[in-house]
């Protein structure tokens, strides 16, 4: 896709073959006069990235897998697209996210592996559309300080944080990470969550739920890792920590509210008693379109809510006995950065083990809690501290997974 207008935004999409990446390209496809895709990245999905290259004609693409990069390069040559530069490895992600011909970066790589390329975009002063919540969870204060120092613009993509963002005054929207909500009359952030597929399931049955059941979210179409996080409500826990940093508030200023219909994406409560909510059908193209065009509005391809056919709005308090991972995340947020970094690393290991059917669904919490308790007092003051702690927690968590395998006789779930 070639830029024909100086008003076009030049886009780098980190994680273009994932669900957020696909939704981003769908919005861009609707507005060829506004957005120019400069670079794309994927882990190892050669076939899909080739399709994206054929349609959007980026200058550069990155495949984290070196083998996949070679396959893609050969496929591009075969399809007369040899002008597209193919890179490989994690360092190449930092290269494309900070490149001079890019002004907007969609940070959509799931997990801690998205931290460094997202931080590189921030340090290059880019407009960063933040879908990678782990960047703030693992290195909150460090990340926000980099945003301030380098004049980057941070726009949240998670539907909940984007909803909160839209409900805030304009002067607050211009200062994500270092705004002052109290002086703007805001008393509380209300973070909504659907409760996932097990909201009405008896707690005693959680131990035996399958991967397929955990990944069957009732409202959203997401990747496996995020779907499991939604089922445990760890996703909401990570969003809780992210909200603390995005909106410069204390944990006591955030309240999680269960809303099964997922049509109210989050709310902001003001001191005068007003509550402002952002609503819409559960489709990630809405927050993506909002951030891509901010402060303007563009068509996202999402149908507006039909209030005559929409189910009633229900709200419930969180049962923390059913969702101990959410309780643990809120505790980690209060403990400090070391606990949050440890929580994220342990959870990625535990969820991966569950998805490979090596541990039970309820073991995810046990691994997370044990890991947080072990590393809760760790000091994290630099990005090197984050990387080092993340590595040590993963190694420790993997030993816990192996212990479960040994104790269970390698039974799968």
Secondary structure as GFF3:
##gff-version 3
##sequence-region A 1 413
A	DSSP	beta_strand	9	14	.	.	.	ID=ss1
A	DSSP	alpha_helix	19	29	.	.	.	ID=ss2
A	DSSP	beta_strand	35	42	.	.	.	ID=ss3
A	DSSP	alpha_helix	46	56	.	.	.	ID=ss4
A	DSSP	beta_strand	60	63	.	.	.	ID=ss5
A	DSSP	alpha_helix	66	78	.	.	.	ID=ss6
A	DSSP	beta_strand	85	88	.	.	.	ID=ss7
A	DSSP	alpha_helix	90	97	.	.	.	ID=ss8
A	DSSP	beta_strand	104	107	.	.	.	ID=ss9
A	DSSP	three_ten_helix	112	114	.	.	.	ID=ss10
A	DSSP	alpha_helix	115	123	.	.	.	ID=ss11
A	DSSP	beta_strand	127	130	.	.	.	ID=ss12
A	DSSP	alpha_helix	134	150	.	.	.	ID=ss13
A	DSSP	beta_strand	153	156	.	.	.	ID=ss14
A	DSSP	alpha_helix	159	166	.	.	.	ID=ss15
A	DSSP	alpha_helix	170	173	.	.	.	ID=ss16
A	DSSP	three_ten_helix	182	184	.	.	.	ID=ss17
A	DSSP	beta_strand	186	193	.	.	.	ID=ss18
A	DSSP	three_ten_helix	196	198	.	.	.	ID=ss19
A	DSSP	three_ten_helix	203	208	.	.	.	ID=ss20
A	DSSP	alpha_helix	211	214	.	.	.	ID=ss21
A	DSSP	alpha_helix	224	232	.	.	.	ID=ss22
A	DSSP	alpha_helix	234	246	.	.	.	ID=ss23
A	DSSP	three_ten_helix	251	253	.	.	.	ID=ss24
A	DSSP	beta_strand	254	258	.	.	.	ID=ss25
A	DSSP	beta_strand	264	270	.	.	.	ID=ss26
A	DSSP	beta_strand	275	279	.	.	.	ID=ss27
A	DSSP	alpha_helix	285	293	.	.	.	ID=ss28
A	DSSP	alpha_helix	324	335	.	.	.	ID=ss29
A	DSSP	alpha_helix	337	355	.	.	.	ID=ss30
A	DSSP	alpha_helix	363	375	.	.	.	ID=ss31
A	DSSP	alpha_helix	383	408	.	.	.	ID=ss32
###
